[in-house]
Amino acid sequence: MNGTAYGFLTAAPPTPDGLSRALAEAFAIPAARVDVAPAGTVDGRTWDTALVTCDYDLLRAGDLRGMLDVYAVPAVTAPPAPEEVAAALARELATPVLVECGGQPWIRKVFLPQGWTTYAAMEDLDLAGDQPWFRVYATQTGLAAFPEAEVEGLPEAVRAVPPATPLTDGLGEPGTLLRPWEALISRMAAGWPPARWYDPDMYRADLEARDRLEAALPTLPAPVRTALTTLDTRFRELTVDDAGEELGADPSTTPWYRHRRPAALPWRVLLPADPEAADWLWKWVTENGPQGIPGGVDLSSLDLSGADLSGADLSSSLLCAADLSRTRLTGTDFYRSHLQGADLTGADATGACFVRADLDGAVLRGTTLDGADLTRADLHGADARGATLRGARLLGATLLHADLRGADLTGARLGENPFEVTLDDTTTVTGLTGTLQGPVTLPDTPHPLTGPALEHWLRTHGSNARVVPPRRRA
């Protein structure tokens, strides 16, 4: 009788003590019955008494620094699933742990220390065969552990979770043509597992499979036609007629199923790893389709980090103290939204609309705001160190006690802005135009700069912005 073998990869180097504790917990055995050692070690092993052994490699380079081979002897009669072991390892080692998913070695399910999961795509760059050198090139959710990875939907992760197709299976070989259509409907009914996302190109391919069914309809056996009628009825229940707008189908020249879209668009957003935040966002997607909620949504204090909300209409929404770090917000609409105390560290908000948004106390460190519109936005006390605001519109925005050290304001536009901010010599103001009020604080300068002194500093740093006196209160 054979034992059970497991393989895991870790983002950070594992420690022997952490491995022992995690494996003892996962297998519900005493830590003394767990044998942990570097791969290739022979001396000091307790193979005779151990119930679980773990050989680990510390990888010298790449995005993944630990490789684990875990083995449970046959005496462990109810070994846990790999997912249970990965969750315990992630929690104890405080690092993402990757486990193979669906038999595809380049797609991994990622277990996070918080107990959350997401998916990643990776490759082994070790061409010499000396030691694995893994690169994580894409993740379903933005993760701090893999800052260079693209955040994108992963079709391979969807395919790794095969849907139920009972009607097709019951028909045998004659029903094979039905399988893609039934698979789509099963995924839709199940809420688009595993991550409530589906590629629109995959959806179009499913519609093409339905086209083939339509063409073959006169020759299909009666049981297959009956099953197709059942599936079409279910498809209608799960979709809405949008006259083909979402997928660009002409109702006058295309069949009925091409005029319908899923009631909840699974390509609308990439959800965050936090299940609570994902549930809230999915509710928003489900209830409001592609146009968002006109009156806004309350996402305050939720961990939305790593999500993709590009192009979403979040106008008039509440995002107070929300975690939007590493979130993709390209073209997102935050008109009149409340983001007081929100954390947008490392977020990409290129071209986003923050007109009249409240960003008081927000953290914008390293945030990309190139081309963003912050007209009349409130940024009192905002920490925008290292933010890029190239070409941003800041007309009338309130910048009081904001920290702009290291920020890039190249080509940004001001308009009589309250501008009591902190700058330094790493702040780029080349091409900054418009008018502003002071004073501006510079490190190692005895007094804040105002009036002509501030204007001179701006000129010497490449800005033509003019300093104007504060408006008098009525």
N, C-alpha and C positions, 0 to 999 in steps of 0.2 A: 504493500500500500504506500503510495507516494504522499509526500507532504504538500504544502501549498507555497508557491513562490510569488513574490511581489517585486515590482520595480518602481522606483520613484525618483524624481529629480527635484532639487530644491534651489530656490533663488539665492539663498545665503548659505555659507558653509555650515554644515550641521556640527553639533557638539556631541561627543559620546554620551555624556550624562543626559542631554536632552533627548537623544534617540532612545536611550534605555527607558526613560520615564514615559515617553510617548508610546512606545511599543508595549510596555507593561500595561498601560491604560487601555490601549486598543484591543489587546488580547486577553485582558482581565486575568493577568498572571503576575506573580511577584517579580520585581525588578531583578532579583537574583537569578531568575530563570531566563533572562534575556542576555544573550552574548553579543556584544558590539565591538567591532575592531576595524581598523583600516583594511581595505581589500588586500589580500595576499598575506596577511598576518597569520602565523601558525602558533607561535609561542604564546602561552597564557590563555588560550581559548578554552571555553568550558563546553565544548560540543557534547560531552557525555551527559551533562545534566541540563543543558539549555533546551527550552521548548521553542524558543524563537531566536534565530541568529540574524545579524545584520552586518554585512560587509559594506563599507562606504568608501567612496573616492572623493577627495577634495580636488575639484577641477581648478586649474591655474588661470584659465581665461574664459571669456564668454559671459553670457547673461545668466547661466546656471552654474552654481558652484558646488553642488553636491549631487552625487549619484549613489543611490541606495539599492542594494540587493537584499531583500528580506525573505527569510524562509521559516515557515512553521512546520515542525515535525509532525508525522502522522498522529502522534498522541494528542495533538490539538484537534479535537473532533468537530468543533464548530468554529472554524476560522472566520474572522470578519471579512466583509467585502473590502476590496482595495480602497473604495471610497471612504469607508470608516477609518481605515488606517491612515489614509492621506489627511483626513480632517484632524485626527489626533496629532499627527506630525506637524501640521501647519500651526495648530494652536500652541503646542509645546515649544516648537522651534522659532515661533514668531516670524515665519517667512512663508511665502507662497510655495506650495508643493504641487507638482505636476504629475498626473497619472494618465496613462494611455487611454484613449477614448475611441471606442468603436472599431478597434483593430487597425486604425490609421496612425502610424507612428509619428507623423508630423503634426497631428492634432492632439492636444492634451486638455483634459479638464483640470482647471486650476482651483485648488482649495486655499482659501485665505485665512489668516489668523483669526479674523472676526467670526469665522464660521460660514462665510459666504463662498460662492463659487462663480467662476466664469470660465472662459475658454481661450486657448492660445494656439497659435501656429508657430512651429519652430523648425529649425534645420540644424544639421551637424556640419560645421565648417571645417572639421579636422580632415584635411585631404591627405595628410601624411600617415594617418592611422596611429599616431603616437598616443593621443589622449582626446576624448571627445571635447569638442568646442562648440557649444550650442548657442545659437542666436534665436531669440524669440522675436520674430519679425512682425507679428500681428496679434492683437488681443481684442476680444469682444468688448471689453471694458478697459478704459485707461487705468494702468496700474503704475504706482510709483516705482516698483521694483524693475519695471521694464520701460524706462522713459523714451527709448528710441523706437519702440514698437508702434506700428500703425494701429489706430483704433478703427476697427471695421467689422462688419458682419462676416461671419465665417460659415459659408455654405457647407463646408466639410463637417462642421460640428452638427449641423442640422441632419445631414445624411447619416451621421453616426448613431442617430436615434431613429431606427426604422419604425414607421407608423403601423398600426394595425390595419389589415385589409381583409376582414372576414368574408365579405361578399366575393371578392376575387378568389380567395383561397378555396372557398366552397365550390367554385365553378370549375376548378382545375385548369387544364390547358386552354380551353375555349375562353376563359375569362382573363387571360393574361393582358389583353389590350386594355382592360379596365383598371389595372393596378395603379398607374400614375394618377388617374383621376380620383380613385378612392383614397390613395395616399394623401393627396392634397386636402381632400375633405376631412380626413381623419386628423391631419395636422391642425387644420383650422378649428375643428371642434374641440381639440385638446388644448387650444390656446397657444399654438405654435411652439412646441417644445424644441430644444431644451431651454431656450432663452427668450421666448416670446419675440422672436425675430425671424423673418423670412426674406430671402433675396427676391426683389421684383423680377429679375431675369429668370429665377427658378419658377416663379408664378407664371410667367409668360410661357415657359416650356411646358408647364402643366396644361395651359390652355391649348397649346399646340397638340398635346396628347388628346385632348378632347376633340380637336379638329379631326384627328385621325379616326376617332370613334364616329364622328358625324359622317365622314366619308364612307366608312365601312358599314354604316347602319343597315342598309338593305340586306347585307349578307350575314349579319350577326345572328347567332342562334337565339331562339326565343328566351331562354333563361338569362342570357347576357343582356338582351334588350330590357327585360324586366328589372334586372339589377341596375342597369343604367338609369332607368326611370326613377328608381329609389334614390340613387346617388344625386341625380339632378334636382330632385325635390329637396334633399338635404342641402345641396349647394345653394339653392335659392334662399333657404332659411338662414344660412350663415353669411349671406352677402347682401349688398344693397345695390340698387340700380342707380348708376351715376351717369348714364348715357355715354359710357365709355370714356369719360373725361380723365380719370386717373391714369389709364393705360393707353390713352390716345386711340381708341377704337371708334370707327365711324359706324353708328347704328344702322345706316342705310346699306352698308355693304358687308357687315360682319354679323355672325350669329349671336343669339341672345346672351350667351354666357360671357361674351367679351364686353358686354355693356355693364357688367357687374363687378364690384370690387369687394374685398373682405370688409365686413362691418367694422372690424378693428384692423387698421392698416399695420401689418407687422414690419414694414420697412419705414415706419414713421420716425422712430427714434431707436437708438441703441440704449437699452436700459442700464442703469448702474448696477453694481454687484450687490448693494444693500437691498435685501428683499423688501423691507418696508418702503423704501423710496421707489423701488421698481413697481411695487403694487400701486402706489399713488400715481405714478406716471402712466402705468398701463390703464388705470381707470380713466385718466384724462384722455388717452388715445382711444379707448373703447367708447367713451361717451360722446366724444366730440370730433372724431374723424380727423381729416387733415387740416382743418382750419383753426383748431384750438378753441379755447373758451373765450367768447367776447368779454365776459366780465372778469376773467382771470381765474387763477387757481391758487390754493394755499399749499405751498411746498416748504413752509418755514421749518427750519431746524433739521431738515432731512439731509441725508448723505447722498448727494447726487454725483459724487466725484466719479470721473471717468466716463460719464454718460455722453452720448452724442445727441444734442438737442438742436442741431443746425437747422436754421430756418423755421423753428417753432415759434408760434405766436403766444408768447407769455406776457403780453401787455396787461397792465393792471393787476399783476399777480403779486402774491406775498412770498418772498424768498428770504425773509429775515433770518440771519444766522445759518442759512443753508450752506452746505459744503459743495461748492461748484469747482473745486480744484481739479485741474487736468481735464475739465469738461470741454467738449467741443461745442462752441456757441456761435459758429460762423453764420452771420446773417440773422441771428435770433432777435426777436422783437421784445424788448423789455420796456416799452413805452409806459411811463407812469407806474412802473413796478417798484416795489419796496424791497431793497436788498441791503438794508442796514445790517452791518456786521457779517455780511456774507463773505465766504472765503473763495476767491476766484484765482488763487495761486496757480500759475501755469496754465490757466484756461486759454483757449483760442477763441476770442470774441471778435475776430476780423469782420468788419462791416456790420457789426451788431448795432441795434438801435437802443440807446439808453436815454432818449429824449425825456426830460423831466423825471427821470428815475432817481430814487433816493439810494445813494451808495454811501451814506454816512458811516464811517467806521469800517468800511469794507476793506478786505485784504486783496490787493491787486498786484502782488509781488510776482514779477515775471509774466504778467498777463499780457496777451497780445490783443491790442485794441486798435490795430491799424485800420484806418478808414472808418472807424466807429463814429456814430453820431451821439455825442454827449451834451447836446444843446440843453442848457438850463438844468443839467443834472446836478444833484447835491453830492459833493464828495468831501464833506467836512470830516477831517481826521482820517481820511483814507490813506492806507499804506500802499503806495504805488511804486515802491522801489524796484527798479529794473523793468518796469512795464514799458511796452512799446506802443506809442500812440502816433505813429507815422501817418500823417494826413488826416488825423482825427479832427472832428468838429467839436470844439469846446465852447461854443458861443454862449456867453452868459452862464456857464457852469460855475458853481460855487466851489472854489478850491481854498478852503480855510483849514490851516494846520494840516495840510496834506503833505506827505513825504514823497518827493519826486527824485530822490537821489538815484542816479544811475538810469533814470527813465530816458526814453528816446522820443522827443517831441518834434522830430524832423517834419517840417511841412504842416504841422498842426495849425489850426486857426482858433484865435481867441476873439472875444468881443466884450470889452469892459468887464472882464472877469475879476471877481474877488480872488486874489492870487497871493494869499499869505501862506506861502509854501516853503518847504526846505528843498534846496537844490545843492548840487556840488559840481565839481569839475568833470564828473563822469556823466552828468546830465547833458543830453544832446538837444540843443535848441536851434540847430541849423534850419533856416527857412521858416521858423516859427513866426507867424504874422498876426496882426490884429492889435488890440489894446488890452491892457491889464492894469490892475491896481496892485500895489505892494502892501506891506513890505515883504521881501524875500530874505530868508535866512540861509546863510552859507556857512558851513563848518569853518572854524578857524578865522572867522571874520568877527571883529569885536561888536559890530552893530549891524542890524538888519539893513539891507539895501532898499532905498526908496528913491523915487523921482529920478533926477538925472544920473545919479550913481547906478541905479538899477538899469536904466536905459543904456548906460555905457557898458555895463557888464554884458547885457544882451547883445549889443552890437559887436563886442569883441569875441563873442561866441557864435556869431553867424545869424543872429535873429534881427529882423526889422520891426519887431513888435514895439509899440509905443506904451509908455507908462502914463496913465491918466489918474487924476485925483479921485478918491472915492466919491460916490454920489452923496449928496447931502440928504439926510432924512427929512421928510416933510414934517 
